[in-house]
Amino acid sequence: MKNIEVEHLFLAIIQSQNQYFVGNDVEVKKIPIGNMLFQLATNVKPNDVRSLLGNEIPGFFAYDYKIHIAGEGTDYTNLLHESSAPMEVLLKEREIAEQSLLDADEINTPLVPDKMLEEELVYIHHSHSWESFLPLLKGVSEPDEATSNNSSANVIAVGNMLKNSLMGAGVKSKHNTSNVTEQLHARGWNYYNSYQLSREVVKEVLSTNKEVRYVIDIHRDSFRKERTTININDKKYARLLFVVGEDHANFEKNLEFADRLYYAIEEKYPGLCRGVLIKNKSQGDGIYNQDLSERSLLLEVGGVDNNLEELHNAVEVFAEEFSKLVWEEKNAGQF
């Protein structure tokens, strides 16, 4: 049970005995105290059968995400799948498909905008920079082996696409292309320390560059093509997914921003977004460094089977709608 729920429980108990306890500056939710006491004692949520099954079925808590917005085809069986590879797998050198490098050079040609914001407002980074795509790797077919430290074949390439697409819309960004695998290995850390490492970097960026208002951590899912690809008007796209950590004070503001992006994209490209998920510490980090910025996103772009064209098509759509929100907030004087 979250701390805020416990606080409301005790406030509600006190108020039940003293109606004058609550003043104008204190808000107590009307909550079913019996349900909360039952949950506190049993760790079972009366309105969520998954919490009962999760105590009995090993591994069932892997499906304990919260679907905030369910996109087309999204349910509790296909929410998000991450593969936590050991360090020896992440360090392995893999041969890159040569044609993919040629395609990347053509795709990543920056556009010249009609107008440009002066500030460098966006910070793009990759807590799991090794996450790669099978079509970009030569002789690799297993999803768990879709890792690479070559920035032309992993999610860093997606970050480059986003930086260039935002530039074409007049929004400047800083892109961190660091090899996270090497940095973790140098410290004797592993996969599970990745957000700890990226947190150090994000904090440094925000403390030294006061212009940054938006932080985007780009990942890719481990699901296969049928779940991470969509055809819209005879054009294939890697599907997008927003993940919001709820164990911090900025949770609702980040969630609101993810919602705005989801609905903006969904209005023009129905089905492109798989949805907006909420995760807490029972399902991983639970924060994802999103407490450091009120405009922080964890963006999943496609999955292991998506190719450069599908990834680029999706990133262009995201950049189009994201940059519109940035310009709106800038023109409204929000920063």
DATAZI-V836294 format. One record per residue. PHI is phi as a letter, one per 30 degrees, with the letter a starting at -180 (* if undefined). OMEGA is omega in whole degrees, -180 to 180 (999 if undefined). Layout:
[[PHI/OMEGA] [PHI/OMEGA]]
This chain:
[[*/-177] [d/-179] [e/-178] [d/178] [d/178] [d/179] [d/179] [d/179] [d/-179] [d/177] [d/180] [d/179] [d/-180] [d/-179] [d/-180] [d/179] [c/-178] [b/-175] [d/-179] [c/-176] [d/-173] [c/177] [c/-178] [d/-176] [c/179] [b/-180] [c/178] [c/179] [d/173] [d/-173] [b/176] [d/-174] [d/179] [e/179] [d/-178] [d/178] [d/178] [d/179] [d/-180] [d/-177] [d/-171] [c/-174] [i/176] [c/179] [d/-176] [e/-177] [c/-178] [b/-176] [d/-180] [d/-179] [d/176] [d/180] [d/-178] [d/178] [d/-174] [c/-175] [c/180] [e/177] [i/-176] [d/180] [d/173] [d/180] [c/-176] [c/173] [d/172] [c/175] [d/178] [d/173] [b/179] [c/175] [d/-179] [e/177] [i/-177] [d/173] [b/-173] [d/178] [c/-176] [b/-174] [d/-173] [a/-179] [b/178] [c/176] [c/-178] [c/-177] [d/176] [d/-175] [e/-179] [d/176] [d/-179] [d/-178] [d/-175] [d/177] [d/-180] [b/-179] [d/-177] [c/176] [d/-172] [d/-179] [d/180] [d/179] [d/178] [d/179] [d/-179] [d/179] [d/-180] [d/-178] [d/-171] [d/175] [d/-177] [d/176] [c/178] [c/-177] [d/175] [d/177] [b/-174] [b/172] [d/-177] [d/-174] [d/172] [c/-166] [d/-169] [c/174] [c/-180] [c/178] [b/-174] [b/178] [d/177] [c/-173] [d/-177] [d/-176] [d/-174] [b/-174] [b/-175] [e/179] [d/-179] [c/-178] [c/-178] [c/176] [i/179] [c/-177] [b/-178] [d/-179] [e/-179] [d/178] [c/179] [d/178] [b/178] [a/175] [c/175] [d/-174] [d/176] [d/-174] [b/180] [c/-174] [d/175] [d/176] [d/177] [d/177] [d/177] [d/177] [e/-178] [d/180] [e/-179] [d/180] [d/177] [d/177] [e/178] [d/178] [c/177] [i/-179] [c/-180] [d/178] [b/172] [c/-177] [c/178] [d/-178] [c/-177] [d/175] [d/-176] [d/179] [e/-180] [d/-179] [d/177] [d/-179] [d/-180] [d/-180] [c/-175] [i/179] [c/179] [b/-178] [e/-173] [d/177] [c/-172] [d/-180] [d/174] [d/179] [d/-179] [d/178] [d/179] [e/-177] [d/-179] [d/178] [d/179] [d/180] [d/-177] [d/-180] [d/-177] [c/180] [b/-176] [d/179] [d/-174] [d/179] [c/-174] [b/-180] [b/-178] [b/177] [c/-174] [c/178] [b/166] [b/-178] [d/177] [c/177] [d/-177] [d/-168] [e/-176] [d/180] [c/-173] [c/-177] [b/178] [b/177] [c/179] [b/-180] [h/177] [i/177] [b/-176] [c/-179] [b/166] [d/-177] [d/-177] [c/178] [b/178] [c/178] [b/-178] [b/175] [d/-173] [c/-174] [c/177] [a/-172] [d/-178] [d/-172] [e/-173] [d/179] [d/176] [d/179] [d/179] [d/180] [d/177] [d/178] [e/-178] [e/179] [d/-180] [e/-175] [d/177] [d/179] [d/-176] [d/-179] [d/-177] [c/-177] [b/-177] [e/178] [j/-179] [d/179] [c/177] [d/177] [k/176] [b/-179] [c/175] [c/179] [b/174] [c/-173] [d/177] [d/-178] [b/179] [k/-176] [d/177] [i/-180] [b/179] [h/179] [i/-177] [d/175] [d/-176] [d/-178] [b/179] [d/177] [b/-176] [c/-177] [b/163] [c/-173] [c/174] [c/-180] [c/178] [i/-180] [b/-172] [d/-174] [c/-177] [d/180] [c/-175] [d/-179] [d/-180] [d/178] [d/-179] [d/178] [e/180] [d/-179] [d/179] [d/178] [d/179] [e/-178] [d/180] [d/-177] [d/178] [d/-178] [d/176] [d/179] [d/178] [d/179] [d/179] [d/-178] [d/177] [d/-179] [d/178] [d/178] [i/-179] [d/173] [a/999]]
